[in-house]
Amino acid sequence: MSGIVHPMEEVPDPVFSEKSMGDGFAVELTGRQVQAPLSGTVTAAFPTGHAYGITTIEENKGYWPPLK
């Protein structure tokens, strides 16, 4: 994955820029491929495309980006 890292305060969505979901950073993608931090099946996708639910082969469920 390649992109430009931005501080949360620069994100146009106040839920993120005001850190309601916790601290972090934003990535403005410059490529077309995104990789998750684990192997599994996408089992949920937010309509906005900003987050995905992933279930691993061990049935562990996680979200990318992680939810607080």
Secondary structure, 3 states (H helix, E strand, C coil): CCEEEEEHHHCCCHHHHCCCCCCCEEEEECCCCCCCCCCCEEEEECCCCCCEEEECCCCCEEEECCCC
